């Protein structure tokens, strides 16, 4: 059964543009080398304007753990993370199962 991981990063006020540029120049190039598990990345527009949200789809928990082990073992990604972390206030992760109705979330 597929599981979804919703990650929400709260960014230091005034640093969102820096975070976006860092993801474009270093974060996404590092992540895109790994298996395609990403359903989407989002930035807040109204309300939580200082949040970066991403949704991941995995086959199961073993798939999820293997994916993150690969990402966290990647020196290029870890160099990106070292620069990113001081611009974050908090990180919240939620693991979710799809409801048995509605559209299925696709990944490429």
N, C-alpha and C positions, 0 to 999 in steps of 0.2 A: 504494500500500500504506500503510495506516494506521501511524503511529508513536505511541508513548506516551512521555511525559516524566514521570519520577518525580522529584519535588523533595523533598528532606529538609532541613529547617532545624533545626539544633540551637539550642535556646533557652537563654539564660543561666539557671542554676539560680535558682529563685524568681521568674522573670518570666513563666512560662507563663500565669498568670491575666491578666496585663496584655496579653500577646500575643493571647489569645483575645478579650478585650474590645475591643482595637484592631481586630482582624479583623471583629468583629461591627458595630462602629460606623463604621469607615472603609474597611477593606480589602475586605470583601465588597460593600458598596455600589458601590465603584469598579470592581471586577472584573465585577460582574454586568451592567454596561453593555456589555460586550464580547461577541463571539460565544461561544456556549455550547460550550466545549471541555473543561470540567472533568468528570472522571469521579468524583472524590471528594476530600474533605479529611479528614484523620484526625489525632488526637492520640494519643501513646503512653499506654498504660494500665499495662502491665507491661514491665519491661526498660528501654527507651529512653523514660522518662517525660518527658523534656524535649525531645521532638521533635515537630515539626509536619510532616506528610507530605501531599503532594498529588499526584494522578495526573491527567494531561491526555491527551486523545486528539486527534490531528491527522490530517488527510487525508494529509499528506506533509510533508517538511521545509520546503517553501515556505509551506505553510499555517501551520506552527509559527512560522516567522520573521516572517510577516506579523502573526500574532496578538500576539506579544511586542512587535513594533515599535509596534503600536497601544496596547498596555497601557503600555509605557514612554514613549510620547508623550503620555500622559494626565496632565495636571497634578494631578488629584484622586488618581490612583493614586500618583504620585511624592511627593505630600505625605504620604500614608500610609506609603510606603516609607522616607521620611526619619525618621519616628518609630519605625518597626519596626526598622531596621538596628542601632541600638545594643543592642537586646535579643537579638540573634542572635550565636552564636559562630561558626557555619559554615553553609554551604549546599552540598549535593551534588546534582548533576543527573545523571540517567541517561536515555539514550534507548534505547528497547526496541521490538522488533517482537513482535507476538502470535505465540504458538506455533500451529502449524496444527491444533490440537485444543482442545477445551474450549469454554466459553462465550465469546461475544464481549462485550467491555465496551461498554456503551451510554453515551451522553451525552444530556442532554436538550436 
